[in-house]
Amino acid sequence: MSKTSLRDCPAWRALETHSRAVSGLHLRQLFAEDRARGEHLAVEAAGIYLDYSKNRVTRETLGLLVRLAEASGLHDRIEAMFGGDRINVTEDRAALHVALRAPRDAVIEHEGRNVVPEVHGVLDRMADFAERLRDGRWKGHTGKRIRTVVNIGIGGSDLGPAMAYEALSHYSDRAIAFRFVSNVDGTDLAEALRDLDPAETLFIVSSKTFTTQETMTNAQSARAWLLAGLQGAEAAVARHFVAVSTNAEAVAGFGIDRDNRFGFWDWVGGRYSLDSAIGLSTMIAIGPENFRALLDGFRQMDEHFRSAPFARNLPVLMGLLALWYCDFLGVQTIAVLPYEQYLKRFPAYLQQLTMESNGKHVTLDGTTVDYDTGPIYWGEPGTNGQHSFYQLIHQGTRLVPCDFIAFARPLNPLGRHHDMLLANVFAQAEALAFGKTEEQVRGEGTPDRLVPHRVFEGNRPSNMLLLDELTPEALGKLVALYEHSVFTQGAIWRIDSFDQWGVELGKVLARRILPELDCAGEPELGHDSSTNALIRRYRATRGAA
Ligand SMILES: O=P(O)(O)OC[C@H]1O[C@H](O)[C@H](O)[C@@H](O)[C@@H]1O
């Protein structure tokens, strides 16, 4: 990797100059100059139609961005990822999640060994377990069928399963209910268990490391709840607890049968693990066949990402556009707005994927960056957001590029609901891009004093992702699309998109503070006066209750 700053790279400099030249351009003008812009700046691949014409770009911008990707060695970085190289340099690990969705006969080597047979070995065990649970062959300790599955996990061991369960609940036969517990706040577990019968409940303890404080605490409390409900029968644990983890020893230490552990590998990052055994709850909900369709969707996007020329490559284009706004147009945030109720947890899932991956301030060799990385991703499903925060996107002082996600066919056809939904998403993108001029507002007979308030300056960018229908396969494609968009951005920024050192310090300090909450003496001198005062106040208030 080159030692010179990315900002000194000719392609970056060219983009800087170019960004000044295009800063005065309006989407109205760009569309007027190219009557078919909406068709020219659109690409369809792997069943996803991406209309990126409503972005503040010209053909020159796109050419320069592609040049930047090429100059940044993106091709080689992609090959390094697919080749199992240790691209997660700070943890000295590969990031080989693409192997999780490889077909049975594929060969993907890690440290000289083909990992695909192992991946399918675990998938087959998951499928067998899921089927037994779904058809009632798997019984609880007292001989009853399992009616509720509770996934206990946090971060990547929660957000993926929780999002995928919601996203694909149309494909679940609903014979088994699902709950997801992540927060160490006791309310999360208490509310999840409130109306459950321990004899009919199965816990999946999902944790890559099996050391995460929140998950281990919730798992221990769940175990105590189960034993209390089943008259302390220790043997019940084997029928009511399974684990998904890379840490076989810790799983055994918890008392979970080794046959009930579904493993994965250190080359799967937490936020890239939804398609590993971490997806066990998803597989139980939708069945193994649908889960395999989900994996196939991922695989189709992987192949597209690896083989398509950058200028027609969905994840590369989306990554480059995000980078363009972030580094050249001063954008801080990107909104993800799915017009599909089943995707209501998708923005939350993407927050970890995007921000834990690219929220970094040093390059792979430890140099502090002198450009912006990782924009903030956030969002809510449409149309709800329209009646809430869209005001700021339309008329505020900040530029917020939007990713709209919509499906042509509804899963729950109901009167004209779907036409209305789609009319709204198309209208939002149109309104953001073209706005409403002062002249138009006046032409409507608006009183003078209200004219400025009713003007929409427009020129607010968006992508439109249009898919046929929300199927397991489509979800796999969408997730992989964002995974590779994040990868594209990280590769150009030269950062490690696969580590997450930023979460460590808080964990360490919490471990130090926890015992201090219980002692009577002064809090440790090592804290600052604010932390000490908070500890004292907490002790006093808690004690007074
Ligand atoms: O799966 P686990 O080992 O329990 O980790 C759960 C989560 O916690 C960590 O602190 C990381 O921030 C996440 O990337 C990870 O997904």
The ligand as an SDF file (V2000), in Angstrom:
LIG
                    3D

 16 16  0  0  0  0  0  0  0  0999 V2000
  -20.9600  -12.4370   19.0930 O   0  0  0  0  0  0  0  0  0  0  0  0
  -20.2320  -11.8130   20.2430 P   0  0  0  0  0  0  0  0  0  0  0  0
  -18.8480  -12.3590   20.4050 O   0  0  0  0  0  0  0  0  0  0  0  0
  -21.0340  -11.9510   21.5060 O   0  0  0  0  0  0  0  0  0  0  0  0
  -20.0750  -10.2900   19.9320 O   0  0  0  0  0  0  0  0  0  0  0  0
  -21.1750   -9.4360   19.8300 C   0  0  0  0  0  0  0  0  0  0  0  0
  -20.7840   -8.0410   19.3710 C   0  0  0  0  0  0  0  0  0  0  0  0
  -20.0120   -7.4100   20.3660 O   0  0  0  0  0  0  0  0  0  0  0  0
  -18.7720   -6.8120   20.0620 C   0  0  0  0  0  0  0  0  0  0  0  0
  -18.4370   -5.9360   21.0860 O   0  0  0  0  0  0  0  0  0  0  0  0
  -18.6740   -6.1310   18.7380 C   0  0  0  0  0  0  0  0  0  0  0  0
  -18.8120   -4.7500   18.8350 O   0  0  0  0  0  0  0  0  0  0  0  0
  -19.6440   -6.6470   17.7110 C   0  0  0  0  0  0  0  0  0  0  0  0
  -19.0070   -6.6220   16.4690 O   0  0  0  0  0  0  0  0  0  0  0  0
  -20.1290   -8.0280   18.0050 C   0  0  0  0  0  0  0  0  0  0  0  0
  -21.0390   -8.4240   17.0000 O   0  0  0  0  0  0  0  0  0  0  0  0
  1  2  2  0
  2  3  1  0
  2  4  1  0
  2  5  1  0
  5  6  1  0
  6  7  1  0
  7  8  1  0
  7 15  1  0
  8  9  1  0
  9 10  1  0
  9 11  1  0
 11 12  1  0
 11 13  1  0
 13 14  1  0
 13 15  1  0
 15 16  1  0
M  END
$$$$
